[in-house]
Amino acid sequence: MELLGWTAVGFLGRGLLMGLAIAAPVGPIGVLCIRRTLAYGRMTGLVSGLGAATADAVYGCIAGFGLTLVANVLQGYAVWIGLLGGLYLCYLGVKTFLSRPAAEAAAEISATGLLRAYVSTVFLTLTNPATILSFVTLFAGVGLARASGNYLSASVLVLGVFLGSALWWVLLSGGVSLFRDRLNTQGLQGINRISGLILVAFGIVALSLNR
């Protein structure tokens, strides 16, 4: 029983490290989280990040539980899903570039707005099917193969992935929010434009890779 406990702790720790490793590189989700934190507050940035962590956990389940049918479907439609994700990134980029700091930037947005922020980042992360290849590689690297058929170990590892990813978004949104009060309307407008251009660039890259 004690051995089982230590095994679970080991898989949880590996999952935490893997979740951090997947979330930490600055990509379109990171840019989006930073921009939303500065524009709408820490909670909006955090909820956006938790949407990405949820999507990471979904991919973790697919890899960890050996859901090959789901993986094959995703890979079969990888081009179309990637195109959809690229177009959505371009849309977000243009919308962000053209948006103006409004009165709501001074306060947290409504629950409906938080839900939209969460759902949009779940969708944006899930529309990158290449992510599953990283999960398959990482799961093999952290020793999941030795726990083949052990759904408890897989569950603990997936939980670790979610917690590790969520921890990164907590740290990022919290750190960025410290600079929020120092920005005026002009500063927020500049961030909107820079973030918009970066998101469009990510979208164009995604579209070019799926031609």
N, C-alpha and C positions, 0 to 999 in steps of 0.2 A: 504493500500500500504506500509505504514511504517512497519506494522507487518510482511508482506511478506518479506520485506528487511531484517529485523532482523532474521527471520526464515532462510533465505538463508545464512546469515552470520554465524548462529549457525551450520548449516549443513556443511558449508565450514570449520569451525574451527574443528568440529568433524572429518571430513575427513582428515584434516592436521595431527591431532594427530594419527589417525589410520594409515595413510601412514607412519609416522615416526615409529610407534610401529611395523609395519610389516617389514620395511626395516632395522631398527637398529640392530637387533640380528645378530651377525657375523655367516654367513653360507658360502656356496660355492661361492655365488655371491660376498659377501664381500671380501673373499680371492682373488677372481679373479680380482675385482676392484682394490684392493691394489697392487697386483702384476703388473697389467697393468699400473697403475699410475707410479710405480717405474721404470718399464722397458721402457715405451713409452711416458710418460708424462701425465700431468693433464687432457688434453682434452680426451685422450683415456680412462682413468679411468672414467671420467665423462660420456662420451658417453656410456660406458658399464653399468654404473649405471642407465642411462636414459632408457636403454633397459629393465632393471628390473622394473623400474617405469612404463613403458608402459605395461608390462605384468601384473603388479599389477592392473593397470587401467582396463585391459581387464577382469580380474577376478572380479574386483569391479563392472563392468557393468553387468556381469552374475548374481552376487548376488543382486545388487541394482535394476535391472530392471526385476527381476524374470524370467530370461531366463532358465526355468526349463528343457526344452528340451536339450539345450546345456549342462547344468549341468549333466543331466542324461547320455548323451553320454560320457562326460568326465569321469564320475564315472564308466560307463560300461567298458571303455577301460583303467581304472586307472592302472591296472597291467602292460599292455603293454607300456603305456606312461611312467610309472615309470621306467620300465626296460630300455627304450630308454634313458631316462634322466640319469639313473645310468651309463649306458655304455658310454654316452657322457662325463660325469664327469670323468670317468676313463681315457678316451682318452685324455681329456684336461690335466689331472694330469700327465700322462706319457709324453705327449708332452712338458708340462711346465718343468718337471724334467730334460728332456734331452736337452732342448733348452739352447743355449749359448748367453750371452749378445753380441749383434752385434753393428755395427756402428749406426744403426737406433735407438738404445737406447738413443743416445745423442740428438735426435731431435724428434719432433712430427711425427707420421706416416701419410701416405697419406689419402686422403678422402676415397679411397677404403678400406683401413685398418680400418678406423673409422666405415665404414658401416658394415664391417665384425664383428667388436667388438660389435656394437649395435645389429645386428641380432642374434649373438650367445648368448647374454645374454637374449634377448627376448625368444629365443627357450629354453634355459636352465631353465628359470623361469616358462615358460608355461608347461614344462614337469614334473612339480610337481603338479599333480591335487589335492593332499591333501590340497593345499593352499586354494582352494575354500571353504573348510569347515571352515577355519579360517575366511574368508570373510563373510560367512553366519552368523557365530556366532557374529562377530564384528559388522556387519551391524544391527543385531537385538539389540545388546547392546547399540548402539549409537542412537537408536530410529527411525530407518527407518520404522519399522512396523507402526508407527503412521502416516507415510506419504505414506501409501499404495496407489498406483495409481497416486501418485504425481511425475511425471517424472522430473519436475523442481528440486524438492528436491533431487531426486536420482542423477540427472546430477551434481548438485552442490557438492554433497557428493563424487561422483566419481572424480570430478575435484580436490577436496581437497585431496583425496587419492594419486592422481598422484603428486600433488604439494608437499605434505608431504614427499613422497618417494623420489622425485627428490631433495628436500632440503637436505635430509640426504646424498645423493650421492655427492652433491655439497660440503657439509662440509667434507665428508670423503676424496674425491679426492683432495680437496684443502689442507687439513691437511697433508695427506700423501706426497703430492708433495713438501712440505717444507723440507722433509728429502732426497729427490731424489738426490740433488747435493752433498750430503755428502757420497754417496755410490760409491765405485769404482767397477771395473769389478768383483772382487772377491766377494764383497758384494752382487752384483746383482745375481751372480751365486748361492750363498747361499740361497737367497730369492727364486730363481727359484726352487731349490730342496725342500725347506721347503713347498712352495706353492703347488708344484706337489704332494708331499706326502699327504698333507691335502686334496687336491681335490680327489685323489684316495681313501682316507679314506671315504670321503663323498659319493663317487660313490659306494663303497662296501656296505656301510650302506644302501643306496638307493636300491641296488640290493637285499640285504638280506631281506629287508622289503617287497619286492614284490615277494618273492618265494611262 
